[in-house]
Amino acid sequence: MRVSDFDFDLPENLIALHPAEPRDSARLLLVDPEVGLSDRHVPDLLWLLKPGDVLVVNDTRVLPAELRGTRLRGENRANVSFNLHKRVDAHTWRAFARPAKKLALLDRLELGNGQADALVAQVAGKGDTGEVTLEFELGGAQLDEAIKSHGAMPLPPYIGAKRDVEERDLVDYQTVYAAEDGAVAAPTAGLHFTESLLQQLTDKGVTIERVTLHVGAGTFLPMKVDDTDDHVMHAEWGEIDQATVERIHAKRALGGRVIAVGTTSLRLLETASRATGTLQPFVGDTDIFITPGFRFATVDALMTNFHLPKSTLFMLVSAFAGLDVMKEAYAHAIREGYRFYSYGDSSLLLRAAQEEPEDDGL
């Protein structure tokens, strides 16, 4: 499909720079391909979800992965900054560098804005598009703690271009159930939940299940091709364990629906369902790219924020609920002043009807 098919006019003032307060007071647009649109608020999930449903959340925890510091090359010094976006191993991360032209292989780096205990690394690889590979002296949990100490929250570029990182972002840009360190961008649909709302949903009989997908900064990269067939999706590491799979299967067998909180949860669930057509345990990288025509195997409904024009995420929601349906939904959201993207309002999408696969038997 043409990338231009997923374009729409988004007023810049609708891109939210701060979240709603409290976080579960945000608006929620119910999108039912069979019935239409309905303006709600996030707490209405208590009526929209049913006992026996399964709400699948992504419990990745965002590392403050924006690092600033100094490149050392003999007597020469240069200021540089990095956005870590994918862990390679215990000592190594891939990162987007600014300015990348000041870096060369084996350059020594001291990161941390002049702090005495600077985080030391070297440039172990360099790509053509501003991406570098950083090899740190520290590794594993020690490296994670050092990144937390020296780094800043990696706000999306369309927010970071308009304001500085604030102290409140350390809390605002993290879900209340975040547990597993490794993301460099938040699974933002989950930012709308409070502990109170989650408890009320549990009391109603909705099961909360956790999966982990470490969101990478590649989620913010713009499409650079004209046709979706030519796009190479960024890879992200995820895991769904056997016990979680068994509990989800048990609920589905009793008629419960699977509601993915965020495109990250959906991508992981559908990745783990591709091999057999049913959900299986999974651990590893996924680069699944979902566009219209994709056949969904596991997810029945999707809670997600409003995405940017021509983004892979708008393509995903168009595949889930239908391109015409989502264009109508987004036009409605813009008219009604819904707030867009990471700190914006939310939507609950019901999956469009899927054609049954053709029977190749005789």
Helices and strands as residue ranges (DSSP letters): G 3-6, G 12-14, G 23-25, E 27-32, E 36-41, G 42-44, H 45-48, E 54-58, E 60-62, E 66-73, E 76-89, E 92-98, G 100-102, E 108-111, E 119-126, E 131-136, H 140-150, H 157-160, H 169-172, E 180-183, G 188-192, H 195-204, E 207-213, G 217-220, G 228-230, E 236-240, H 242-253, E 258-261, H 263-271, E 282-286, E 301-305, H 312-321, H 323-335, E 346-350
